[in-house]
Amino acid sequence: MTEITEIDAVGLLCPLPVLKLRKRMMPLASGDQIVLIADDPASIVDVPHFCNEQGHELIDRREDGARIFFTVQKG
């Protein structure tokens, strides 16, 4: 069964949201998903770049006010 984890990185600036994402993804199984919530505008570039570099898939990105929700699936 796919596990979905949520990370609240609101208030953290680059590179902290991606560092938290990297740390939390390490023990997950392939196919597990994480929802990262951030409000740093740099995360719009940083998270897709991280996914590309690490072989993960950015499933969804949506914005709600200043908060950005990224759904990432471990590759």
ROTILUM-129220 format. One record per atom (N, C-alpha, C): residue number from 1; atom name; x, y, z. Coordinates in steps of 0.001 Angstrom, whole numbers, plus 524288, in hexadecimal, padded with zeros to 5 digits. Each point is the difference from the previous one (the first is absolute). Layout:
// ROTILUM-129220
+-----+------+-------+-------+-------+
:  nr : atom :    px :    py :    pz :
+-----+------+-------+-------+-------+
: NUM :   CA :     X :     Y :     Z :
...
+-----+------+-------+-------+-------+
This chain:
// ROTILUM-129220
+-----+------+-------+-------+-------+
:  nr : atom :    px :    py :    pz :
+-----+------+-------+-------+-------+
:   1 :    N : 80352 : 7FB5A : 80000 :
:   1 :   CA : 7FCAE : 804A6 : 80000 :
:   1 :    C : 80375 : 804D7 : 80000 :
:   2 :    N : 7FE71 : 803EA : 7FCF2 :
:   2 :   CA : 8030D : 804CF : 7FF94 :
:   2 :    C : 7FF2D : 8035A : 804D8 :
:   3 :    N : 80459 : 801B7 : 80227 :
:   3 :   CA : 7FFD7 : 80366 : 80499 :
:   3 :    C : 80053 : 805A9 : 7FE2A :
:   4 :    N : 7FCD9 : 80370 : 80260 :
:   4 :   CA : 8003F : 80596 : 7FEC9 :
:   4 :    C : 8016A : 802E8 : 804FD :
:   5 :    N : 8042A : 80309 : 7FFBB :
:   5 :   CA : 801FF : 80300 : 80469 :
:   5 :    C : 7FF74 : 805C3 : 7FEAF :
:   6 :    N : 7FF50 : 80337 : 803F8 :
:   6 :   CA : 7FF9F : 805A6 : 7FF2C :
:   6 :    C : 8045F : 802BF : 802F4 :
:   7 :    N : 80271 : 803CC : 7FD74 :
:   7 :   CA : 80422 : 80323 : 80262 :
:   7 :    C : 7FE3F : 805AF : 7FFE4 :
:   8 :    N : 7FFEF : 80278 : 8048A :
:   8 :   CA : 7FEB6 : 8058C : 80063 :
:   8 :    C : 80519 : 80312 : 8002A :
:   9 :    N : 8014A : 80291 : 7FB9E :
:   9 :   CA : 804C3 : 8031E : 7FFA3 :
:   9 :    C : 7FEB2 : 805CA : 7FF7B :
:  10 :    N : 7FB4E : 8017E : 8019F :
:  10 :   CA : 7FE60 : 8057D : 7FFBF :
:  10 :    C : 8037E : 8032A : 803A5 :
:  11 :    N : 80201 : 80459 : 7FDFA :
:  11 :   CA : 8036E : 80364 : 8030C :
:  11 :    C : 805C2 : 7FEC7 : 7FF4B :
:  12 :    N : 8013A : 7FBAB : 7FD67 :
:  12 :   CA : 8057B : 7FE95 : 7FF18 :
:  12 :    C : 801C0 : 801F1 : 7FAA7 :
:  13 :    N : 804C7 : 801FB : 7FFC9 :
:  13 :   CA : 8021A : 80201 : 7FB1F :
:  13 :    C : 803BC : 7FC15 : 7FD8A :
:  14 :    N : 800DB : 800A7 : 7FAF9 :
:  14 :   CA : 80397 : 7FCC4 : 7FCFB :
:  14 :    C : 8053E : 7FFA8 : 802D6 :
:  15 :    N : 80232 : 7FB74 : 8007B :
:  15 :   CA : 7FE8A : 7FAF6 : 7FDB7 :
:  15 :    C : 7FD1B : 7FC68 : 803CD :
:  16 :    N : 7FE30 : 80213 : 80465 :
:  16 :   CA : 7FDC0 : 7FCAE : 8041A :
:  16 :    C : 7FB53 : 7FCB4 : 7FE4A :
:  17 :    N : 7FC3E : 80204 : 7FCF8 :
:  17 :   CA : 7FBAB : 7FC97 : 7FE69 :
:  17 :    C : 801D6 : 7FB24 : 7FD07 :
:  18 :    N : 803AF : 800B2 : 7FC6C :
:  18 :   CA : 801F5 : 7FB8F : 7FCF7 :
:  18 :    C : 8033B : 7FC5A : 80374 :
:  19 :    N : 802F9 : 80220 : 803A7 :
:  19 :   CA : 80311 : 7FCB2 : 80388 :
:  19 :    C : 7FC67 : 7FCA2 : 80363 :
:  20 :    N : 7FBC0 : 80243 : 801DE :
:  20 :   CA : 7FC30 : 7FD00 : 80311 :
:  20 :    C : 7FD83 : 7FBBE : 7FC97 :
:  21 :    N : 7FEBE : 80161 : 7FB2B :
:  21 :   CA : 7FDBA : 7FC47 : 7FC57 :
:  21 :    C : 803C5 : 7FB77 : 7FF06 :
:  22 :    N : 804E1 : 8013D : 7FF02 :
:  22 :   CA : 803ED : 7FBF3 : 7FEF6 :
:  22 :    C : 80074 : 7FC40 : 804A8 :
:  23 :    N : 8004A : 8022A : 804BF :
:  23 :   CA : 800A9 : 7FCCE : 804B2 :
:  23 :    C : 7FB52 : 7FC60 : 800D8 :
:  24 :    N : 7FB4A : 8020B : 7FF35 :
:  24 :   CA : 7FB46 : 7FCE5 : 800F6 :
:  24 :    C : 7FF16 : 7FBE6 : 7FBC9 :
:  25 :    N : 80223 : 800E0 : 7FB3F :
:  25 :   CA : 7FF30 : 7FC3F : 7FBC2 :
:  25 :    C : 803B1 : 7FB5E : 8005A :
:  26 :    N : 80470 : 800A9 : 80289 :
:  26 :   CA : 80400 : 7FBE9 : 8000B :
:  26 :    C : 7FDE5 : 7FAB1 : 801C1 :
:  27 :    N : 7FD1B : 7FF9F : 8045A :
:  27 :   CA : 7FE4E : 7FAD3 : 801B9 :
:  27 :    C : 7FB22 : 7FDE8 : 7FD3A :
:  28 :    N : 7FD8A : 8032A : 7FCB5 :
:  28 :   CA : 7FB24 : 7FE59 : 7FD83 :
:  28 :    C : 800FB : 7FBFD : 7FBB3 :
:  29 :    N : 7FC09 : 7FCEE : 7FEEB :
:  29 :   CA : 80039 : 7FC3B : 7FBB9 :
:  29 :    C : 7FEA4 : 802B8 : 7FAE0 :
:  30 :    N : 801F4 : 7FDD4 : 7FBC4 :
:  30 :   CA : 7FEB3 : 80204 : 7FAD8 :
:  30 :    C : 7FA13 : 80001 : 7FF5F :
:  31 :    N : 7FDE1 : 80452 : 7FE0E :
:  31 :   CA : 7FA5F : 80086 : 7FF4B :
:  31 :    C : 7FD53 : 802ED : 80469 :
:  32 :    N : 80294 : 80065 : 80497 :
:  32 :   CA : 7FDC2 : 8030E : 80445 :
:  32 :    C : 80004 : 805C3 : 7FE86 :
:  33 :    N : 7FC58 : 802EC : 80249 :
:  33 :   CA : 7FF7F : 8058B : 7FEA8 :
:  33 :    C : 80097 : 8036D : 804D3 :
:  34 :    N : 801E9 : 804B0 : 7FEF8 :
:  34 :   CA : 80074 : 8040A : 80405 :
:  34 :    C : 7FD69 : 804E2 : 7FDE8 :
:  35 :    N : 7FD19 : 802AA : 80369 :
:  35 :   CA : 7FDED : 80526 : 7FEC3 :
:  35 :    C : 8034E : 803E7 : 8030F :
:  36 :    N : 802BE : 80358 : 7FD32 :
:  36 :   CA : 8032C : 80423 : 80256 :
:  36 :    C : 7FCEB : 8050E : 7FFA4 :
:  37 :    N : 7FF5F : 8029B : 80473 :
:  37 :   CA : 7FD51 : 8050B : 8001E :
:  37 :    C : 8041D : 80423 : 8012D :
:  38 :    N : 800A8 : 803AA : 7FC74 :
:  38 :   CA : 803F7 : 8040E : 80099 :
:  38 :    C : 7FDB8 : 80542 : 7FE73 :
:  39 :    N : 8028D : 80427 : 801B7 :
:  39 :   CA : 7FE5A : 80530 : 7FE4C :
:  39 :    C : 80497 : 80328 : 7FDD5 :
:  40 :    N : 80487 : 7FD86 : 7FF6F :
:  40 :   CA : 80491 : 8028B : 7FDB2 :
:  40 :    C : 7FF6A : 7FFDD : 7FA10 :
:  41 :    N : 7FFD1 : 8048A : 7FD6F :
:  41 :   CA : 7FF5D : 8000C : 7FA48 :
:  41 :    C : 80440 : 7FCE5 : 7FD27 :
:  42 :    N : 804A5 : 7FF92 : 80242 :
:  42 :   CA : 8043A : 7FD0F : 7FD7D :
:  42 :    C : 7FEAC : 7FA32 : 7FF98 :
:  43 :    N : 7FC73 : 7FE1B : 80342 :
:  43 :   CA : 7FEA6 : 7FA6D : 7FFD6 :
:  43 :    C : 7FD71 : 7FE7D : 7FAD2 :
:  44 :    N : 7FDB0 : 803BD : 7FD48 :
:  44 :   CA : 7FD90 : 7FEF4 : 7FAE8 :
:  44 :    C : 80417 : 7FE04 : 7FC20 :
:  45 :    N : 804D5 : 801D8 : 80095 :
:  45 :   CA : 80454 : 7FE35 : 7FCBA :
:  45 :    C : 802E5 : 7FB7A : 80294 :
:  46 :    N : 800DD : 8006C : 8051D :
:  46 :   CA : 80340 : 7FC39 : 802DA :
:  46 :    C : 7FDAC : 7FA85 : 80026 :
:  47 :    N : 7FAF6 : 7FF7F : 800FA :
:  47 :   CA : 7FDA2 : 7FAD0 : 80095 :
:  47 :    C : 80014 : 7FCF9 : 7FAD4 :
:  48 :    N : 7FE55 : 8024D : 7FB98 :
:  48 :   CA : 80067 : 7FD15 : 7FB10 :
:  48 :    C : 805A4 : 7FE89 : 7FEAB :
:  49 :    N : 803AE : 8037B : 80129 :
:  49 :   CA : 80583 : 7FEDD : 7FEFB :
:  49 :    C : 801D0 : 7FB61 : 80353 :
:  50 :    N : 7FE97 : 7FFF9 : 804F7 :
:  50 :   CA : 8014C : 7FBAB : 80381 :
:  50 :    C : 7FDC8 : 7FADF : 7FDDE :
:  51 :    N : 7FB14 : 80018 : 7FE5A :
:  51 :   CA : 7FD82 : 7FB48 : 7FDE6 :
:  51 :    C : 802F3 : 7FE01 : 7FB39 :
:  52 :    N : 80157 : 80383 : 7FC7B :
:  52 :   CA : 802E1 : 7FE8E : 7FB4B :
:  52 :    C : 8053A : 7FD82 : 8014D :
:  53 :    N : 802D1 : 8025D : 80396 :
:  53 :   CA : 80539 : 7FE2E : 8016F :
:  53 :    C : 7FFDE : 7FABC : 802CC :
:  54 :    N : 7FBEC : 7FF06 : 8031E :
:  54 :   CA : 7FFC2 : 7FB59 : 8034A :
:  54 :    C : 7FCAA : 7FB95 : 7FDC6 :
:  55 :    N : 7FD79 : 800F2 : 7FB89 :
:  55 :   CA : 7FCDF : 7FBE6 : 7FD91 :
:  55 :    C : 7FA94 : 7FF56 : 80255 :
:  56 :    N : 7FE0C : 8041C : 80297 :
:  56 :   CA : 7FABC : 7FFDA : 8022D :
:  56 :    C : 7FC48 : 802B4 : 7FC2E :
:  57 :    N : 7FAF5 : 7FF4B : 800D5 :
:  57 :   CA : 7FC2A : 80259 : 7FC79 :
:  57 :    C : 7FCC9 : 80416 : 802E3 :
:  58 :    N : 7FFCC : 804A9 : 7FDBF :
:  58 :   CA : 7FC9A : 8041D : 80214 :
:  58 :    C : 7FA91 : 7FEF6 : 7FDD3 :
:  59 :    N : 7FC88 : 7FE01 : 80358 :
:  59 :   CA : 7FAC5 : 7FE69 : 7FE62 :
:  59 :    C : 7FC69 : 804B5 : 7FF52 :
:  60 :    N : 80079 : 803CF : 8038E :
:  60 :   CA : 7FC63 : 8046F : 7FFF4 :
:  60 :    C : 8027D : 804A4 : 802B8 :
:  61 :    N : 7FEA3 : 804A1 : 7FE2F :
:  61 :   CA : 80165 : 804D6 : 802B3 :
:  61 :    C : 7FB41 : 80395 : 7FFCB :
:  62 :    N : 7FE5F : 801D1 : 80491 :
:  62 :   CA : 7FBA6 : 803B9 : 80018 :
:  62 :    C : 80120 : 80429 : 80412 :
:  63 :    N : 7FD98 : 8046D : 7FF40 :
:  63 :   CA : 800D7 : 80467 : 8038B :
:  63 :    C : 7FAE7 : 8017A : 802A4 :
:  64 :    N : 80078 : 80163 : 804F5 :
:  64 :   CA : 7FB94 : 801D0 : 80318 :
:  64 :    C : 801E8 : 804C9 : 802F3 :
:  65 :    N : 7FF06 : 80495 : 7FDCA :
:  65 :   CA : 80228 : 804C7 : 80243 :
:  65 :    C : 805E7 : 7FFDB : 7FF70 :
:  66 :    N : 802C8 : 800CE : 8044D :
:  66 :   CA : 805B8 : 7FFEE : 7FFE6 :
:  66 :    C : 80227 : 7FA83 : 8006E :
:  67 :    N : 7FCB3 : 7FC3E : 80168 :
:  67 :   CA : 801E7 : 7FAA3 : 800C2 :
:  67 :    C : 7FFF7 : 7FCF9 : 7FADB :
:  68 :    N : 80426 : 7FCF1 : 7FF3E :
:  68 :   CA : 80095 : 7FCC8 : 7FB55 :
:  68 :    C : 80029 : 7FA55 : 801C9 :
:  69 :    N : 7FCC0 : 7FCC8 : 7FDAC :
:  69 :   CA : 7FF9A : 7FA76 : 80149 :
:  69 :    C : 80279 : 7FCD6 : 7FB93 :
:  70 :    N : 80404 : 7FD0D : 80145 :
:  70 :   CA : 802A6 : 7FC9B : 7FC3A :
:  70 :    C : 7FEED : 7FA5A : 80180 :
:  71 :    N : 7FE29 : 7FCD8 : 7FC5C :
:  71 :   CA : 7FF72 : 7FA66 : 800F3 :
:  71 :    C : 80450 : 7FD4F : 7FCEE :
:  72 :    N : 80377 : 7FD5B : 802EF :
:  72 :   CA : 80492 : 7FD7E : 7FDA2 :
:  72 :    C : 7FFAE : 7FA27 : 80109 :
:  73 :    N : 800F7 : 7FCF8 : 7FBE8 :
:  73 :   CA : 80008 : 7FA45 : 8007B :
:  73 :    C : 8059C : 7FE16 : 7FF82 :
:  74 :    N : 8017E : 7FCC2 : 803B5 :
:  74 :   CA : 80555 : 7FDE2 : 80002 :
:  74 :    C : 800BD : 7FC5C : 7FB5E :
:  75 :    N : 80458 : 800CC : 7FD44 :
:  75 :   CA : 8014A : 7FCD1 : 7FB6E :
:  75 :    C : 80282 : 7FAE5 : 8016B :
+-----+------+-------+-------+-------+
